[in-house]
């Protein structure tokens, strides 16, 4: 599937890209080469190949999810002008 100039102009408009006339031929060629690569990859026979979740089949060592810090919320909010139920109260800025 080859893209033409009008297709690239529509794509650029939808993506809100400001392409000038000098950039259109280069962009068209680049997009066509990307689509050709995708077509080439789709032509590969992958029957009998199991999909992998990760190419290295590695698992990450995760630390235990435990609380390591003490709660300082009350001391942090002590200097705030207004708080309620642990939340900072701010003036309304949008009506």
C-alpha positions as CSV (number, residue, x, y, z in Angstrom):
1,X,0.0,0.0,0.0
2,X,1.7,3.1,-1.2
3,X,0.7,6.5,0.1
4,X,0.4,9.4,-2.3
5,X,0.9,13.1,-1.7
6,X,-2.8,13.8,-0.9
7,X,-2.8,10.9,1.6
8,X,0.2,12.4,3.4
9,X,-1.5,15.8,3.4
10,X,-4.6,14.3,5.0
11,X,-2.5,12.5,7.6
12,X,-0.5,15.6,8.4
13,X,-3.7,17.6,8.8
14,X,-5.2,15.0,11.2
15,X,-2.0,14.9,13.2
16,X,-1.9,18.7,13.2
17,X,1.6,18.7,11.6
18,X,2.7,21.8,9.7
19,X,4.3,20.3,6.7
20,X,5.4,22.6,3.9
21,X,5.6,21.7,0.2
22,X,9.3,21.0,0.5
23,X,8.8,18.4,3.2
24,X,6.0,16.5,1.6
25,X,8.1,14.3,-0.8
26,X,10.6,13.3,1.9
27,X,7.8,12.6,4.3
28,X,5.9,10.6,1.7
29,X,9.0,8.5,1.0
30,X,9.6,7.9,4.7
31,X,6.0,6.8,5.4
32,X,6.1,4.5,2.3
33,X,9.3,2.9,3.5
34,X,7.8,2.3,6.9
35,X,4.7,0.7,5.3
36,X,6.9,-1.5,3.1
37,X,8.8,-2.7,6.2
38,X,5.5,-3.5,7.9
39,X,4.3,-5.5,4.8
40,X,7.7,-7.3,4.7
41,X,7.3,-8.3,8.4
42,X,3.7,-9.5,7.9
43,X,4.9,-11.7,5.1
44,X,7.0,-13.8,7.5
45,X,5.6,-17.2,8.2
46,X,5.1,-17.5,12.0
47,X,3.1,-20.7,12.2
48,X,4.2,-22.9,15.1
49,X,6.0,-20.1,16.9
50,X,4.8,-19.4,20.4
51,X,4.5,-15.7,21.3
52,X,6.8,-14.5,24.1
53,X,5.7,-12.2,26.9
54,X,9.3,-10.9,27.1
55,X,12.2,-11.7,24.8
56,X,14.5,-12.6,27.7
57,X,11.8,-14.3,29.8
58,X,13.3,-12.5,32.8
59,X,11.5,-11.6,36.0
60,X,12.2,-8.6,38.1
61,X,13.2,-8.8,41.7
62,X,10.7,-6.7,43.5
63,X,11.0,-5.4,47.1
64,X,8.3,-6.0,49.6
65,X,5.5,-3.4,49.6
66,X,5.9,-2.2,53.1
67,X,5.6,1.3,54.7
68,X,9.1,2.6,55.4
69,X,8.3,6.3,56.1
70,X,6.3,7.7,59.0
71,X,3.3,9.8,58.4
72,X,4.2,13.5,58.5
73,X,1.0,14.9,57.1
74,X,-0.1,16.7,60.3
75,X,3.2,18.5,60.7
76,X,3.3,19.5,57.0
77,X,-0.3,20.8,57.1
78,X,0.2,22.7,60.3
79,X,1.5,25.7,58.4
80,X,-1.1,25.6,55.7
81,X,-3.8,28.4,55.8
82,X,-6.7,26.0,55.5
83,X,-7.0,22.2,55.6
84,X,-9.9,19.8,56.1
85,X,-9.8,16.0,56.5
86,X,-6.1,15.9,55.5
87,X,-6.7,17.9,52.3
88,X,-5.5,21.4,51.5
89,X,-8.3,23.9,50.9
90,X,-7.6,26.5,48.1
91,X,-9.7,29.4,46.8
92,X,-11.9,28.7,43.8
93,X,-10.3,30.1,40.7
94,X,-12.7,28.9,38.0
95,X,-16.3,29.9,38.1
